[in-house]
Amino acid sequence: MRWEQGAAFYNTPVTKSKLQSGYDPACRDCPRLAAYLDRIRREHPDYHARPVAPFGPANAELLVVGLAPGLHGANRTGRPFTGDHAGILLYRTLHRYGFASHEGSGDPRDGLALIGCRVTNAVKCLPPQNKPQPDEIRRCNRFLAGEIAVARPRAILALGAIAHHAVLMALGLAPGAWRFAHHAVYELPSVRLFDSYHCSRYNTQTKRLTAAMFEAVVRDIATFLRGAR
């Protein structure tokens, strides 16, 4: 099944009017990632295989920040956390606490709508072995910073240490004062930051992150946002 328009679109220049906050569909600023996506498109011509756009309303009270697109997930389907294991727990939990219209699926055409919530990644392109390099995280951070500035969320959920540090970088804050820990909560100058282990297959299968642990974090976010209205 062909999810998107493929390499022809990826290599077509875009004007600023076509860009949404936090995303440039034609970005090739990271040579290693651009070359890797070129290779993936050759191997999987039916894959999205280009920068993955954020998902959800531009102005959302909750911004969920993941690591990067997964090879056979968002990199394939073009929607964050769609088509891989991590999205199952994420969207099911968002739905349970009123942030999604249903539990989602592996198909980006499933009609899923996020409610007061936006999902994005610290790095918008697929990195080899799912491990972006520090310079790639820094280079991509301007998109996250722009997204936060436009969305002005009340709460940010960082999935994993890299997402946590990327959020602090985007806000111009030094990481030393706010260390990543599962279920940590930080009152930052402009937003409340909630931390969770990433809902990856590895973390859930090893029980580093259980459904109950993740639900507890999202429940706290829902309680905070309802009290903040």
Secondary structure as UniProt FT lines:
FT   HELIX           7..10
FT   HELIX           16..18
FT   TURN            21..22
FT   TURN            25..26
FT   HELIX           31..43
FT   TURN            45..46
FT   STRAND          62..66
FT   TURN            71..73
FT   HELIX           74..77
FT   TURN            80..81
FT   HELIX           85..96
FT   TURN            97..98
FT   TURN            108..109
FT   STRAND          117..121
FT   HELIX           128..130
FT   HELIX           134..151
FT   STRAND          155..159
FT   HELIX           161..170
FT   TURN            171..172
FT   HELIX           175..177
FT   TURN            182..183
FT   STRAND          185..187
FT   STRAND          192..196
FT   HELIX           201..205
FT   TURN            206..207
FT   HELIX           211..228
//
